[in-house]
Amino acid sequence: MTREELAQDLAYARTLAEEGRHAPLIGGGFLVLFGVLLAVCYAVQWAVLTGRLPLPGELIGLIWVGFGACAMIGSMVLSARVRRLPGGAAISNRVDRNVWQGVAAAILVVVAGTVLRAIVKDDLTAPDAIMASGFGLYGVALYATATAGGHAWLRSFAMLAWALSGLLWFFTGEPWLYLLAAAGAGAVLIVPGLIMMRREPSTTV
């Protein structure tokens, strides 16, 4: 972000404050991107595990390699788009951006640990912890953004994410959990992401 862009963002945030409004969140596109990718990958993995999709289980790893590639490309495209939107310097958007970066780092650690356990201990259910941990962390990020930016409507999505996390922990090892996780990704990532995108400021603000 250049000095001129920062000055414009600060002026925009000041105008919102003077009018008693909260800066719109501009990270909704990322929630939609990851929500769609996770929903698709979870659904495909459920279909493979239950035999509904006639593919060898060994290909499950390739599903998630594809997820990583699509996530990387999509994030680059969205980052360029978000940089053109005003409001990036607002506290709600700074918190939103940084807390989700922290969530991504935490999930990568969980992925590394569970995949290593699956290989070393031959525990094929170990990666299920990625889903359960992930939804718990999604809830933390959504709640932090809701609190920092005064977007109280996000708290209900945070609560839903935590409820899903509890279910995923309790029923760890059940193949149908991947179908639940696919639906959960739609509910706690895609839906709030679309709401955020509808409320985004115009690039001409």
Contacts in CASP RR format, 6 or more apart in sequence:
PFRMAT RR
TARGET T0000
AUTHOR 0000-0000-0000
METHOD contacts of the structure
MODEL  1
MTREELAQDLAYARTLAEEGRHAPLIGGGFLVLFGVLLAVCYAVQWAVLT
GRLPLPGELIGLIWVGFGACAMIGSMVLSARVRRLPGGAAISNRVDRNVW
QGVAAAILVVVAGTVLRAIVKDDLTAPDAIMASGFGLYGVALYATATAGG
HAWLRSFAMLAWALSGLLWFFTGEPWLYLLAAAGAGAVLIVPGLIMMRRE
PSTTV
1 9 0 8 1.000
1 83 0 8 1.000
1 88 0 8 1.000
1 89 0 8 1.000
5 83 0 8 1.000
6 89 0 8 1.000
8 86 0 8 1.000
9 86 0 8 1.000
9 87 0 8 1.000
9 88 0 8 1.000
9 89 0 8 1.000
9 90 0 8 1.000
10 89 0 8 1.000
12 23 0 8 1.000
12 86 0 8 1.000
12 87 0 8 1.000
12 90 0 8 1.000
12 201 0 8 1.000
12 205 0 8 1.000
13 23 0 8 1.000
13 87 0 8 1.000
13 89 0 8 1.000
13 90 0 8 1.000
13 91 0 8 1.000
16 22 0 8 1.000
16 23 0 8 1.000
16 90 0 8 1.000
22 92 0 8 1.000
22 149 0 8 1.000
22 150 0 8 1.000
22 151 0 8 1.000
23 87 0 8 1.000
23 88 0 8 1.000
23 90 0 8 1.000
23 91 0 8 1.000
23 92 0 8 1.000
23 93 0 8 1.000
23 149 0 8 1.000
24 87 0 8 1.000
24 196 0 8 1.000
24 199 0 8 1.000
24 200 0 8 1.000
24 201 0 8 1.000
25 92 0 8 1.000
25 93 0 8 1.000
25 96 0 8 1.000
25 145 0 8 1.000
25 151 0 8 1.000
25 196 0 8 1.000
25 199 0 8 1.000
25 200 0 8 1.000
26 82 0 8 1.000
26 85 0 8 1.000
26 87 0 8 1.000
26 88 0 8 1.000
26 93 0 8 1.000
26 196 0 8 1.000
26 200 0 8 1.000
26 201 0 8 1.000
27 78 0 8 1.000
27 82 0 8 1.000
27 93 0 8 1.000
27 96 0 8 1.000
27 97 0 8 1.000
27 193 0 8 1.000
27 196 0 8 1.000
28 192 0 8 1.000
28 193 0 8 1.000
28 194 0 8 1.000
28 196 0 8 1.000
28 197 0 8 1.000
28 200 0 8 1.000
29 78 0 8 1.000
29 82 0 8 1.000
29 193 0 8 1.000
29 196 0 8 1.000
29 197 0 8 1.000
30 75 0 8 1.000
30 78 0 8 1.000
30 100 0 8 1.000
31 189 0 8 1.000
31 190 0 8 1.000
31 192 0 8 1.000
31 193 0 8 1.000
31 196 0 8 1.000
32 189 0 8 1.000
32 190 0 8 1.000
32 193 0 8 1.000
32 194 0 8 1.000
32 197 0 8 1.000
33 71 0 8 1.000
33 74 0 8 1.000
33 75 0 8 1.000
33 78 0 8 1.000
34 71 0 8 1.000
34 185 0 8 1.000
34 189 0 8 1.000
35 185 0 8 1.000
35 186 0 8 1.000
35 189 0 8 1.000
35 190 0 8 1.000
36 185 0 8 1.000
36 190 0 8 1.000
37 67 0 8 1.000
37 68 0 8 1.000
37 70 0 8 1.000
37 71 0 8 1.000
38 67 0 8 1.000
38 181 0 8 1.000
38 182 0 8 1.000
38 185 0 8 1.000
38 189 0 8 1.000
39 182 0 8 1.000
39 183 0 8 1.000
39 184 0 8 1.000
39 185 0 8 1.000
39 186 0 8 1.000
39 190 0 8 1.000
40 182 0 8 1.000
41 63 0 8 1.000
41 64 0 8 1.000
41 67 0 8 1.000
42 131 0 8 1.000
42 178 0 8 1.000
42 179 0 8 1.000
42 181 0 8 1.000
42 182 0 8 1.000
42 185 0 8 1.000
43 178 0 8 1.000
43 179 0 8 1.000
43 182 0 8 1.000
44 53 0 8 1.000
44 63 0 8 1.000
45 60 0 8 1.000
45 63 0 8 1.000
45 178 0 8 1.000
46 52 0 8 1.000
46 175 0 8 1.000
46 176 0 8 1.000
46 178 0 8 1.000
46 179 0 8 1.000
46 182 0 8 1.000
47 53 0 8 1.000
48 55 0 8 1.000
48 57 0 8 1.000
48 59 0 8 1.000
48 60 0 8 1.000
48 63 0 8 1.000
49 57 0 8 1.000
49 60 0 8 1.000
49 175 0 8 1.000
49 178 0 8 1.000
50 175 0 8 1.000
50 176 0 8 1.000
82 88 0 8 1.000
84 203 0 8 1.000
85 200 0 8 1.000
85 201 0 8 1.000
85 203 0 8 1.000
86 201 0 8 1.000
86 203 0 8 1.000
86 205 0 8 1.000
87 93 0 8 1.000
87 201 0 8 1.000
88 94 0 8 1.000
88 97 0 8 1.000
90 149 0 8 1.000
91 148 0 8 1.000
91 149 0 8 1.000
92 145 0 8 1.000
92 148 0 8 1.000
92 149 0 8 1.000
92 150 0 8 1.000
92 151 0 8 1.000
95 144 0 8 1.000
95 145 0 8 1.000
95 148 0 8 1.000
95 149 0 8 1.000
96 141 0 8 1.000
96 144 0 8 1.000
96 145 0 8 1.000
96 148 0 8 1.000
99 140 0 8 1.000
99 141 0 8 1.000
99 144 0 8 1.000
99 145 0 8 1.000
100 141 0 8 1.000
103 134 0 8 1.000
103 137 0 8 1.000
103 138 0 8 1.000
103 140 0 8 1.000
103 141 0 8 1.000
106 133 0 8 1.000
106 137 0 8 1.000
107 130 0 8 1.000
107 133 0 8 1.000
107 134 0 8 1.000
107 137 0 8 1.000
110 129 0 8 1.000
110 130 0 8 1.000
110 133 0 8 1.000
110 134 0 8 1.000
111 127 0 8 1.000
111 130 0 8 1.000
113 126 0 8 1.000
114 126 0 8 1.000
114 127 0 8 1.000
114 128 0 8 1.000
114 129 0 8 1.000
114 130 0 8 1.000
115 126 0 8 1.000
115 127 0 8 1.000
117 123 0 8 1.000
117 126 0 8 1.000
118 124 0 8 1.000
118 126 0 8 1.000
118 127 0 8 1.000
125 172 0 8 1.000
125 173 0 8 1.000
128 168 0 8 1.000
128 172 0 8 1.000
128 173 0 8 1.000
128 177 0 8 1.000
129 169 0 8 1.000
129 172 0 8 1.000
131 168 0 8 1.000
131 177 0 8 1.000
131 178 0 8 1.000
131 181 0 8 1.000
132 165 0 8 1.000
132 166 0 8 1.000
132 168 0 8 1.000
132 169 0 8 1.000
132 172 0 8 1.000
133 165 0 8 1.000
134 165 0 8 1.000
135 161 0 8 1.000
135 162 0 8 1.000
135 164 0 8 1.000
135 165 0 8 1.000
135 166 0 8 1.000
135 168 0 8 1.000
135 181 0 8 1.000
135 184 0 8 1.000
135 188 0 8 1.000
136 161 0 8 1.000
136 162 0 8 1.000
136 164 0 8 1.000
136 165 0 8 1.000
138 158 0 8 1.000
138 161 0 8 1.000
138 188 0 8 1.000
138 189 0 8 1.000
139 157 0 8 1.000
139 158 0 8 1.000
139 159 0 8 1.000
139 161 0 8 1.000
139 162 0 8 1.000
139 165 0 8 1.000
139 188 0 8 1.000
140 158 0 8 1.000
142 154 0 8 1.000
142 155 0 8 1.000
142 157 0 8 1.000
142 158 0 8 1.000
142 161 0 8 1.000
142 188 0 8 1.000
142 192 0 8 1.000
143 154 0 8 1.000
143 155 0 8 1.000
143 158 0 8 1.000
145 151 0 8 1.000
145 154 0 8 1.000
146 152 0 8 1.000
146 153 0 8 1.000
146 154 0 8 1.000
146 155 0 8 1.000
146 158 0 8 1.000
147 155 0 8 1.000
153 195 0 8 1.000
154 192 0 8 1.000
157 187 0 8 1.000
157 188 0 8 1.000
157 191 0 8 1.000
157 192 0 8 1.000
158 188 0 8 1.000
160 184 0 8 1.000
160 187 0 8 1.000
160 188 0 8 1.000
161 188 0 8 1.000
164 180 0 8 1.000
164 181 0 8 1.000
164 184 0 8 1.000
164 187 0 8 1.000
164 188 0 8 1.000
167 177 0 8 1.000
167 180 0 8 1.000
168 177 0 8 1.000
168 180 0 8 1.000
168 181 0 8 1.000
171 177 0 8 1.000
END
